[in-house]
Amino acid sequence: MSLVDENTAILMKFVAEGKDLSYVRLIDFSHLFPDLVSANRFAAEAEAKGFEIAVNPSHSPEGTWDVTASKVMLPSADAITESEARLSALAELHQGYADGWGFLNT
């Protein structure tokens, strides 16, 4: 199953749960980093690409850092997949990795 297929399935689940996906909303993309320096470097680059950023310590015992990159968009599988792929590649450049997406703040 491709990433776009996975995202389509997730969105269909949201629709089945009664969520209205016909309007733009804030979509949050979560990423984990081994240290604050890496997290902040990713955050600065993602912000320059138009994402709103929140950097917080994660709840894991390893002491990792969570960076949420958020953007207002229509929740379509194609748009989410494109943003997810761009952010994931950027995270990897800074020793991080993607940790999912959702409508965390709405």
Secondary structure as GFF3:
##gff-version 3
##sequence-region A 1 106
A	DSSP	alpha_helix	3	16	.	.	.	ID=ss1
A	DSSP	beta_strand	25	33	.	.	.	ID=ss2
A	DSSP	alpha_helix	36	48	.	.	.	ID=ss3
A	DSSP	beta_strand	52	57	.	.	.	ID=ss4
A	DSSP	beta_strand	65	73	.	.	.	ID=ss5
A	DSSP	alpha_helix	77	93	.	.	.	ID=ss6
A	DSSP	beta_strand	97	102	.	.	.	ID=ss7
###
